[in-house]
């Protein structure tokens, strides 16, 4: 006899874990399926997060509270000081989320890759999981696709339901090295360079005494080669003598969220839905909240006995009302700054020099942590507005 669940969540990242926790908290029977043999840190080792994301139960994942951010362009650098959120260890952060989901009543299966979606009369009604010569069919009223956007085993909704894929020219590829024997600095560094990271950036995040995460993200790059070249040719002083001891590769769709994020019996969230802030590639905050929204709508739809696209569209209305502004702004800014990227970033950093309030606003816009207020501050500065360009500024305003 095939066991049936109210909701099946494919993917054990933050979006999937938040969705499973929400379903279980509402009394729904939920199964979460994770491709890897463990929860946590599959594509990222650390994340930069705003303070309001760190609940009391998740504080154990905090590596360092950021009080300093160094910004670099090809011909300019400056240091901003203040309260810029925290760096969290994703391996610990995701495991703590999994513990919360399980405590709420969610069932978690590891090493359970979702191969296909099961359908009946055009509606999704479950999944096929497959590993080696083992497979299993699992039925559910609603499937939540939280599989990310990494490749063959990801983006089930766009590939299987919409019969489409991400535009490769708008995919940002990234690679991160966990570096050992790092000079002990507590600042985060953001490096803007079109040579190594076109339409993207590089970064160095502190990760405890003697360790740091060095990464790069850009379009039309080979992430391994780009990161090696960046470390070798840029030669960041704090990485002198440091060695990589782990690598984390991923890809992010920067074309914006899918216009359609649900269909009969299925919802998609997080990276699988393209819910990524295009300017910086930030996705954790959106994944957690959109996962929560998806879980609540899914369990309510099951309770109502209606899992049609029309009923599940409540989720789509909710996340667009909450985050549609962010994704639109991020897309406009990313598009503007990708033209003459180096010259514009040089100009922006020159304008920011000696202006702490503007520096904080720029970091707020780059990370999307305090987007609306920070954007207002930036656009009030005529020099910054000229760098962004008249058309972009009119659209933003």
N, C-alpha and C positions, 0 to 999 in steps of 0.2 A: 504494500500500500504506500503510495507517494504521500509524504507529509506536505501539507499546504500551509503557507504563511500569509499573514495579512500583507506584509511588505518584505520584499527582498532588496537589500542594498548591495550593489556590486561596487566594491572598492573600499578599502579600509584607511583612506586618508582622512584629513579633517572634515571634508564635506560629508563623506559617508558615515563617519563616526557621529557627527552632529545629527545627521538624519536618523540614524539608528537610535540614538539616545532620545530624540524627540518622540519617535514612534513608541518606544518602550515606555517612556514617561507617561504617555497618554493611554497606556494599557494595551497597545497593539502587540501582536505576535510578529517579531521581526528577526530576520536572519541577515547577518552581514558576511559577505564573502570577500576574502582578501587573497590576491594573487600570490603574494610573497609568504615566506615562512614566518614572518614576524610583522607586527604592527610598528610603524614608526621609521621615518627617515629613509624611505625608499628612494626619493628623488632629491631630497634636501637634508642637510645635516643640521642647519640652523636657519632661523627666520628672524627678521627684524619686525617687531610687532608694537602696536600702540599700547599704552598702559592699561586702557580699559578692557583689553583682551585677557589680561592676567587676573583670573579669579583666584580666590584663596586656594582652591584645589589644584590650580595649575602653577602656583608659584615655584614649586620644586623644579620646574623646567627652566627657570630664568638663569641664564649664565651671567649676564651683567646688565645693569641699568646704564643706558647710554647717556653720557653727559657731554660728549664731544663728537662732532662729525667733521671730517676733513673732506672738502670738495676739491676736485682737481679737473682742470681742462688742459689742453695741450700747452698753453702758455700762461696759466694762472692757477693758483691754489689759495685756499683760505680755510680757516678753522672757525666753526660755529660752536658755541657752548650753550648748554641749557639742558632741558629735560626732553629727550628724544625717544622715549619708550624704552624697549628692552630687546636684547638678543636672547632667544630661547633655543634650547636644544630640542630639535624636532623629534629625535628618537624618544626622549623622555616626554615631551609634550603630547605626542600622538598616543603613547602608551597610557598616559594619564586620562586622555579622552576615552580610550578604549575601556579603561577601568570604570569610568563614569557610565558608559553605555551598558556595560555588562551588569553593573550594580542596579541599573534601571530595569534590567530584564532582557536586554538584547542578547541574542545568540551569535557567537562569532566563530567562523570557520577560517582557518589559515590554510595556505597552500591549496586554495580553491579557485583557480582562474575561471572566470566567466567566458565561455567560448561563444555562445549564441544566445539569442533571445527566443523564447518559445512564444508562439502566437496562436490565437484561435479567433476565427472570424475577423481577422484584421487587427485584433487587439493583443497587446503583449500580456502574457499570462504566466510568465515564469522564465527560468534560465536553464541553460545546459552548462554544467561545469565539467571540465575535462583536464586531466593531467596524466600524461603518458597513456597507459592502456586502461585507465580508470575514468569513468564518466558517470554523471548523475543528473537526472532531470528534477528540477525543483519548481513547484508551482507556487504562485503568489498572486494576490489581487492587484498589487502595484509593484513595479520594479523601479528602483531609484538608481539611475546610472551615475555613479561617482567614480568612474574609472580613470579620470584624468584625460590627458591629451598626448600621451607619450608614444603611441605606436599601435602595433598589432592588437594588443589586448586592451586598448583604451578607446574612448569616444564611441561607445556602443550606439548611443542614440543617433548621432549624426551619420554614422556609417551604416547601421542596420535599419533604422527607421526612416531617415531622410535620404538614404542612398546617396550620400555626398561625402565630402571630406574637407579638411582645412586647406586653405590656400597656402601652398608651400612657401611662396614668396613672402608671406606675412607671418610665417612661423618664426618665432625667436628660439634659437637653440642656445642652451646654456651648459656649462660645465663648472663644477666646483671641486677644489682640492682642500681636504683637511690637511693643513700644514703643521708640522711639528718643528720644534726648535725655533720658534718665532720670537723676535724681540718683544718683550712684554709691554704692549701698549693697550690702552683701554678705549681707544677711539675707533669709530667705524670710518672707513674711507670709501668714497664714491669717486670713480674715475670715468670721465666722459671722453671718449676717443673714438672717432669714426674709423681710424686705421685698424684697431683691434676689435672694436665692437660697434659696427654700423647699426644705427637706429637702436642702440642699446647702451650698455655701460659695463664697467668692471667694478669689483668691490673687494674689500678686505674687512671682515668682521672679527672682532675678538672672540675667542672661545676658551677662556680660562688661561691660566699661567702656561706660557710656552706654546700655545696653540692658537691658530686662527683659521678662518675659512676664506680662501681666495677664490673668486669666481668671475665668470664673464658671461654676458648674454648679448646676442645680436642676431640680425637676420643675415642669411646667405653666408654663414661661416661654418667651418668645421670646428666644433666646440673644443675638441682636444687640442688641435693645432693652435687655435686662437689663444687659449689659456696658457699654453706653453710659451708661445711667442710673447704674450703680455708679460709673464713673469720674467722671461729671459731678457727681453729688450727694454721693457719699462723699468725693470729692476727696482721694485719698491724697497726702500731701505729696511723696513721691518721684516722683509722676507729674506734678507741676506743670510745665507747659511741654512735656511729652512728647507725641509724636504716634504713632499706629499706622501701621506700615509693612507689616504682613501680618496675615491673620486665619486662624484654624484652627477649624473647627466640627466637632462630633461629637455622638453620642448614646450613652448607656450604659444597658443594662438593669440596674436595681438590684433586680430581684425575686429574684435569686439564680441559681445555675447551673441549667441544664436537668437534670432528673432522668435523662433519657436522652440520652447524648452519642455514641452509636454505633448503627449499623444495618448490615445486610448491605452490605459494601463501602464504608462511609463512617464517618469519625470527625469530630467537630467540636471545635475548641479556641479558647481565648482569648475575645475579646468575642463571637464567634459562638456560643459555648457559654454565655455569661453568666458566665464565670469572672472576675468583677469583685468587689472588696471593697466592699460597699455603703456603708460609712460615709464613705469618702473618694473612692471611684471609682478606687482604685489597681488596675492590671491588668497592668503590665509584668512584674513578678516571676512572676505566675501564668501569663502567656502564654508566657514562656520555658520554664518548667519543664513545663507541660502540653504545650507543643509538642514538647519533647524526649521526654516519655513517649509521646505519640501516635506519633511517628516510629519509636521503637523497637518498639512493639507492632505497628505496621503492617508493618514490614519482616519481623518474625518471623512474622507471620501469612501473608505472601506466601511466605516460605520453607517454611512448613509446608503450604502449599497449601490453607489454610482461612481465608477472609476473611469468615466469617459473623459475625453480630452476637454470637453466643456467644463466638467466639474473640476478637473485638475488644473485648469487655467487660472484658478484663484492663486496658485503659487506663482504663476507668471506675472500676474498683476501685482502681487506683493513685492517680489524682488525688483521689478522695474520701478515701482514707486519709491523703493528705498535706495536703490543703487543706480538707476538709469542715468542720473546726473553725473555720477562718478565716471562711469564708463564713457559717456559722451565727452566729458572734459578731458579725460585721459587720452582719448583718441585724437581730439583736436590738438592738444599740446604735443603729443608724440609726432603727429604729422607735421606740425609747424617746425619743431626742433630738429627733425630729420633732414631738413633742407639746410645746407651749409652748417652742419651740426657743430663742427669744431669752432667756427667763427662765432656762432651764436652763443655757445657755452663760454667761450673766452669773454665775450661781451657781458654776459650775465654775471659771471664771477667778478669782473671788474666793477660792475654796478653794485654788487652786494658787499664789496669790501668796506669795512667800517660801519656797516648798517645792520646791527644784530636783529632788528625786527624784520627786515627784509630777508635776512638769512633764514630765520625761523620760518617765514612764510614760504620761501622756496622749498625748504625741506618738507614742509607740510604738504605742499602741492606735489612734490616728487613722490612722496610715500603714500599720499592720499589719506593720511591719518587725520588731518584737520583741513579738509579740502576747501569747503566753501569759504570759511573765514580767511584762510591763507590766500586763496585766489583773489578775494576782494582786496587784500593788502597789496599783492603783486600788481594787479591791474591799475591800481591808483598811481603807481609809479610810471611816469610817461616814458622813461628810458627802457624799462622792462617791456612795456606795451609795444614800443617800436621794434624791439627784438623779436617778439612773437609775431608781429605783422598785423596790419590793419584788418584783414579778413578774419584771421584767427581771433583777434581780440573782439571784434564785433560779434562773432559767433559765440564766444565765451560769455560776453556780457548779455 
